[in-house]
Amino acid sequence: MKIGLIGGSGYAGGELLRLLQSHPRFEVSAITAHSNAGELITSIHPQLQSYAGQKFSSFIASDFQECQLIFLALPHGESASIISQLPSAAKIVDLGADFRLKSEDSWKKYYGGAHSGTWLYGIADLPGKAEKISRATHVANPGCYATSVILGAAPASGFVDFSDIVVVAASGTTGAGRTAKINLIASEVAGSLSSYKFGGVHQHTPEIEECLAQESGSEVKLSFTPILAPMPRGILSTITVKLTHDVSLAEVRSAYIDYFAGSPFVTLLPEGQMPKTASVLASNNVQIQVAIDEHTSRLVVSVAIDNLGKGAAAQAIQNANLMSGFEPHLGLSVNGIGA
């Protein structure tokens, strides 16, 4: 299949290019990067030597007319402006937020501007979602934090109160994008942790609430605090939620194992083993551990993902595989590269 990538100079775009290069069924034929048009791909992504000699191009709609599948890896708010220029027969996976939210009010509150509509929310590891994605032509790829929280919380819907979820999650600096910012330079980040978008204002809040509400059929209220961690990539989320009735740890673990029985990418770790961001680096894997805090009658869930892998590019390829009629694991790995 001929593949197009619009927005290849960012971190997610670079990870997409890395994964697509070794995909057995996808052939990248058009790569754009607006602000870096004309520059060598390896000048921005020196790790991608398989693209040596190739340059980023400006967006010209005609370059994508023969593409059967197109990835959009653009800043939030930019995908919607070019959709009408893309071939109607092409399947599209948008890594931005433009089509994730159902609520127009939530879009205006957390992003601002006009709401562009809603595409199928592509979190394929939830039961029944892979089949829906396989029939879709346009898919909204979930946000990185949202992926970790939804997958960590969704299996617990039968024994917790989703109207009071508390999440504290740390992410590497690539989660903030590639734009140069003083607070992201090494001398500011190294050896330090800091919260940001403090007080429940992070933009992934509404997509987490919408997805969990749809999966559980119950009210969902989330208090979410993100933390900037001194590492390039990875997310570690800690989810705590009140239990609605007595349940044993064995019952919780059984519920999680059954819930993800159809997913090759989600792992409930053995008791006593904790998720680590290094263990999922450069993979599409999700590591989960669960515990019961008997003192407060709360379920505690720890989740590790790679924000550029499962949280962005690898999940986008998983969705594209399903949309194209391929096995979901094609071109992807459940193995991280470790330390």
N, C-alpha and C positions, 0 to 999 in steps of 0.2 A: 504494500500500500504506500502511496505517496503521502508524505506528512509535511505539514507546514507548522512553523513555530513563529508566533508573533510576540516579540519581547524576549529575545534570547540573551541579553546582556546582564540580567539580574542573577541573583544566586539561584532562584528556582529555575530560571531559564538555562543556566549552566548545568544544573543537575539533570534537567530534562535531556539536554544534548548528550551528556555522558551516558545516560541510560538508553537513549534511542540509538546510539552508535552501535550497541551490541544487541539490539532487538532483532530477532530473526525474521520478522514480517513487516517491520516499518522502515521506510527509506525516507530520510529527511531531504526534501527538495527545495525548501524555501525557508530562510532564517532572517528575520528582521530585528533591528534594534534601533529605534528612532534616534536617540542621542548619540549612538555609537555607529551609525551607518557609515560604511566605507572603511571601518577599522577591521583588522584581522581578528578573527574569533579568538585566536591564541594570545592576542595582546590583552584581552579581557579575562579569558579563561585559559591560562597557560597550561593547566592540567589536561586540556583537551587536544592532545597532539594529533589525534586522528582527523581533526579538522584543519590541520596545518595548510596554509595557503588560501583558505576560504575566508571571505569577508562578510560581515553583517551588511544587509541591504536596508534601504528605506522601505516603508510599507507601500507597495503598489498592488492594488487589488488583483490585477491581471496575473501576477506571479503565483496566485493561489488557485487559479481556475481549475487546474488539474489535480489539486490536492483532495484526497478522499477523507482526510482527517486533519483537523487543525487544533493546535494547542494555543491558548491565549495566556501569556504570562505577563500581564500588564498591571500597572498600578491601579488600585481600586478607582472605579469611575470611568475608565478608558475603554473597556471592552465593548460596552453598549454602543459606543459611537461608531464602531466599525463593522458591527454584525451585518448590517444591511448590504455591505460591500463584498461580503464573502459568498462563495458559491452556495446556492440553496441545497445542493445535494450533499455537501460536506458535513461530516459529523464534527462536533466542536466540544472540546473540554475547556472550560474557563477556570483558570487557577485563581482569578480575582474574586472579589465579593459581589460583583454587580448583579448576579442572578441567584444568590443564595437565599435571600430573605423573602418570605411570603408577605410580611407586614410592611406596608408602605410607611406607616408611622415609625416603626423601628428603624427602617432605612434612614429616614430623615433625622431621627434622633442620634443615631450612632455614626452615620456617614455624611449626611447632608446632601442636598440636591435632589433631583428627580429620581424616583424609583423606576427601574428599567423593566421590572417584571421578575418572574420566577421560573427557573429551570429545575429539573429533577436534581435533588440533592444527592451527590454521589458518594455515599459512604457504604461501600459494597459489603463490608464485613457484618453489617446488621442482617439478621435473618430476612430473607425475601427480597432484599434490595438488589442483589446481583441480577436477578431475573428482570427486574424493572429497568435497570441500567442497560441490560443487553437489548432492550427494545427502544431505547432512547436515541435521539439524534443530537440533542444538546444536554450537557451535564454540567452542573456547577460543582466544582471540586471544593470540598470542605476546607475551612481554615485549619491551621496547624494546631492551635490550642483546642479548637472545637473537636478535632478528631480525637485527641487524647481524652478529653472529658466525656464525650459521648460514648466512646467505646468502654471507658472505665465505669460509667454509671448505668448504662442502658440495661445490662443483665439483672440489675438489682431492683427493677421496678415493682416486682411482686412483694417486696418486704421492706421497702423504705418509703419515706415521705419526701417526694420530689419538690414539695413547696418550700423546702429549706435546705438547699445544697450549698455547701461552702467549698470552694476550690482555691488552693494556692498552688501556682505552677511557675516553674522557672524555665526560661528559654535562653538559648544561645544568641549571640549578637546578629547572626544572619537573619533572625526573625524580624529584625527592624529594617531589612532591605539594604540596598547597596549605596544609597545616597550618603555622602560624607556628612557626619554629624559629630560635633565635639564630644558629646556624651558617650559616643561609641568608639572613640580611638583607644588604643591599647592602654595608654597611661591612665585613662579614666576608668577603664573596665577591669583591668587586671587586679586580682586580689580583692575584689569588692563585689558586694551584692546590693542591689537597690530595687525597690518596687517602682512601678510606673503605671500610668493610667489607673491611679489609685482611687478607690471609692466607687467601684462598680461601673466604670465608664468604658471598659474595653469593648471594642467592636465585635468580638466573637460571642459576647454574652447572648444576644438575641438569637443567633443561629443555634447555639446549644439549647436554649430554652425551647425553640420551635421544634427541633428534631426530637428531643426527649419527650416533649408533650405529645407529639405524633406517635412515638413508639409506645408510650405508656398509657395514653389516654387520660392523663391526669394533669393537674396544674403543676407548672414548673417555675420555681423562682431560684435564681442563682446569684450568689455573692462570690465574685471572682476577683482575685488579686494576682496579677502577673508580676514576675520578678525577672530582672535582667541578670543572667549568670555569666561569669567570666570564662566563656567557652564559645567557640564559633557556632556549633550546631548541637541540637538536641533539645528535648523537652522532658521534664519530669513533673508530672501533675500529682497532687495529693487531693483526693476527693473525700469529704466527710459528709454523711447524710444520716438523719435520724431513722432508726429502725421502727417499724410500725408494730412489730410483734416479736416475740422470742424466736430466734432462729439460730441454729448451730453453725459453727464455721464449716463443718462438713457439708451442710445443706447449701451454704453460700457458694462454696467451691464447686459443688455439683451443678448448681444453677449456672455458674459462669462457664463451666466446661460444656454443658449442654447447649448453651446459647451460642457459643462460637464453634460448635462442632463442624459447621460447614465452611469455616474460614481457614485457609492455609497460613494466614498471616498473624493471627492473634494467639499469644501464648500465655496461659495462666501458669506462673512459675510454681515449682514445688514449694511446700511450706518451708519457711526459713530462708528462702532465697529472694533477694530484692531486685526490682528492676534497676537497670543502670543505663544511662544514656550512651556510654561507650559500647555497650553490648548490641545496640541497634543501629549504630552509626553506618550510614550509607545503605540501609536496608529498608524494606517495606514492612518490617516486623513491628509488632506491638507487644511489649512485655507488661504483664499485669500481676499484681499481688494484692490479696485481700486480707483484712483482719477485722475482728469485732472488738471495739472498745467497750468492754462491759461496764466500765465506770460511768460512761455517758450514754450507753445504749445507742452507739452510732457505728455504722459501717465505715471503715476506712479503706480506701483503694489507692494504690500507687500505680502509676502508668508511665512508661518510658517509650518515647518514639523519637525518630530523627525528624526534626521540623522540615528539612528540605526533602527527605525521603518520603516516609509515610505521611508527613504533614503537608506535602506539596507534590513534587515531581513523580515519585514512585506511585502514589495513590492515583495521580492523573493517568499514568500508564495502565494501572490496574483497571481503571474505568474505561480507558480507550480499548483495552483488550476485550472487555466484555461487550462494548458497543460494536466491535468489529467481528464478533463471533469467535474470538480466540479464548484459550484458557486464561483465567485471571492472573496466573503466575508467570506468563510468558515474558521473558526478558527481565524478570525481577528476582530478588533473592530474599529469603527469610533470614539469612546469615548476615550479622554485622561484621565489620572488619576488626573490631576490638581495639585494644590499646596498641 
